[in-house]
Amino acid sequence: MISQENSNVNDIMSGVAAKLKVGSSNLTKETVKNSLTPNYYEIDSTVDNRFLMTEGLDTTADALFSKINEIGIVVAVFDPSGSKLYESRPSHATFEKKPKPEIKEIKINGARGLSGVTPIMSSQNQNIIGYVQVTNNLTRYHEMSNTVLLAMLLMGFLALVVSGVLGYLLAINFLRPIKQMTQTMNDVRKDTQSDSRMIVPDSNDELSHLTELFNDMLDKMQKYIEQQKQFVEDVSHELRTPVAIMEGHLKLLDRWGKEDPEILEESLTASLQEIERMKSLVQEMLDLSRAEQVDIHYKHELTDVKNIINQVFNNFSMIHPDFVFNLDDDLAGNVMVQIYRNHFEQILIILLDNAVKYSTNRKEIHISVAEDLYDIQIAIQDFGEGIAPEDLQKIFNRFYRIDKARSREKGGNGLGLAIAKELLDGYQGNITVESVLDFGTIFRIRLPIYREEK
């Protein structure tokens, strides 16, 4: 439709220019006004008569006058110096002299419009005797656009109503068997140790699959019922570190961040990252026991090792000012590993948190990062209590605690190392431990380096 309006502007410019180039070599307000008034007719056999008319004969000129008087069309005529000689109606468009016909888009009262300018060539000597400017505010285009938009809104509303009604009817039909299942669930809820199970329908559809999943859930619930309390404690344990990091940054902001933009930016960025990690952590904790989840949901995630290690190192240095943290970074540059950023950060936090928790008099923690042809190796060493040889392979078991009373005092629940191991296994990595009782512990983790296939 814009092309039609563009053509209309061009026709009006050409028609007006054709009428005005007849006669004297100079245009005046009177001659222009008379030429563009419908009751004025003049014939010149030397010019193209498409836009001239004889009284009662030429309908092309009638069409020109009709176009000039269309709503939204403004015709203005200027002399060679740029002084306005004629204007069909008030217009706010600016005028610029053009050596040849030109049409461009402009803004008219904030809306889309067209403005065309063409020179008027004298029929006697082909000199420029003036200019024609035609402005089109695209009234028909905007009306059509509004009509189409309204029609689309109405169709969308009708589609929404119809889909809502259909959805309601389908929901009623679908929820009928669900209500029957709910009654069975309530019977089981009254006695969680009951061996009662739902009867699986023979329909082999979503409901039968849901019933099988529910029965499987009951089996697992009974298996882990004794570990429920420890699991809840683990969630609070995992949230404690990001909360402490945020608290540290907020205190830093309160002391110096108001006047230091760099501290403000760093603290806000770190706090926002911790908020995002906490949001995803709660849901992820429920699924960490399934190693296959990593391969399904995060197999394409990549993480910059150096970036995350530096971030965690800085955070722990800030929230544990009484400790000395040493970072030995032997990476040649930015190394990418195929692991979800939050999972990699979580593994480091678990190991560093344990190093802090079980340190004694020597409050010093070493972190080293290196790489070989295939893997990156990270070692975290503390000089604390150490682990007895008989406990070294058990510490990665879920809910295993060397000394439950002591672990409870330190906030441990025996799940952190199990989470770290399962995550590393899911990303084709591994974790090992070396420890001497009363001298300290070294945890070593390896992850394959990601290299793009050529």
Secondary structure, 3 states (H helix, E strand, C coil): CHHHHHHHHHHHHHHHHHHHCCCCCCCCHHHHHHHCCCCCCCCCCCCCHHHCCCCCCCHHHHHHHHHHCCCCEEEEEECCCCCEEEECCCCCCCCCCCCCCEEEEEEECCEEEEEEEEEEECCCCCCEEEEEEEEECCHHHHHHHHHHHHHHHHHHHHHHHHHHHHHHHHHHHHHHHHHHHHHHHHHHHCCCCCCCCCCCCCCCCHHHHHHHHHHHHHHHHHHCHHHHHHHHHHHHHHHHHHHHHHHHHHHHHHHHHCCCHHHHHHHHHHHHHHHHHHHHHHHHHHHCCCCHHHHHHCCCCCEEHHHHHHHHHHHHHHHCCCCEEEEEECCCCCCEECCCHHHHHHHHHHHHHHHHHCCCCCCEEEEEEEECCCEEEEEEEECCCCCCHHHCCCCCCCCCCCCHHHHHHCCCCCCHHHHHHHHHHHCCCEEEEEEECCCEEEEEEEEEECCCCC
